[in-house]
Amino acid sequence: MDIQKTMANFEKHGFAVSYFATKEAAAAYLNEQIDGVTVAAGGSMTIAAMGLQESLSAHNTFLSHANPPQGMTADDVRRAAMTTDVYLTSANGATTSGELVNIDGAGNRVGSTYFGHKKVYFIVGIQKFEDTLEKAIFRARNIASPKNAQRLHRKTPCALKADRCYDCNSPERICNGLSIHYRKLYSADTEVVIIGEELGY
Ligand code: SF4
């Protein structure tokens, strides 16, 4: 993958873009950029591997529905997390031509990437980039989602072997909405943070 060309393509699509060789360098950068604000994040093995909730919580208000503040339920936190200053997510697939793909079960994660925040960061490991949008969607559906279903112990056909999508009708299906960012949306500054190592699914 040509990093410089990929970065230029995201810039042409209106995104800010940054590149770091390691997750540690990217985490240090994000901790410099995000300070003294409210932050929320979509479920992400990339963000977990970077320890961002732990480090950002030390100097920001980080809302996590897994750990609701006193007086709030998990659903209260999910709603409040839709309008924090900053939102962090990864992508299930991306293209070297400058597009981002995500799949969601509940919708809060993809919804947050479209509207509600002043700044949105997509943090994307190098293995998630494909050369066409079709391949990025295929990746999201057949690589990322089965692995996530397996991780979440869902009763879905893909969770057994995490080998491919079976386009199930399970009540526990995690693939109910697909988002594509062709260009940056009007509402929020959006930055793509590319990391030069494999991270997440
Ligand atoms: S649609 Fe069903 S089978 Fe396909 S990846 Fe999603 S949960 Fe798994």
Boltz pocket constraint, residues with backbone or C-beta under 6 A from the ligand:
constraints:
  - pocket:
      binder: B
      contacts: [[A, 141], [A, 142], [A, 145], [A, 146], [A, 149], [A, 156], [A, 157], [A, 158], [A, 159], [A, 164], [A, 165], [A, 166], [A, 167], [A, 168], [A, 169], [A, 170], [A, 172], [A, 173], [A, 174], [A, 175]]
      max_distance: 6.0
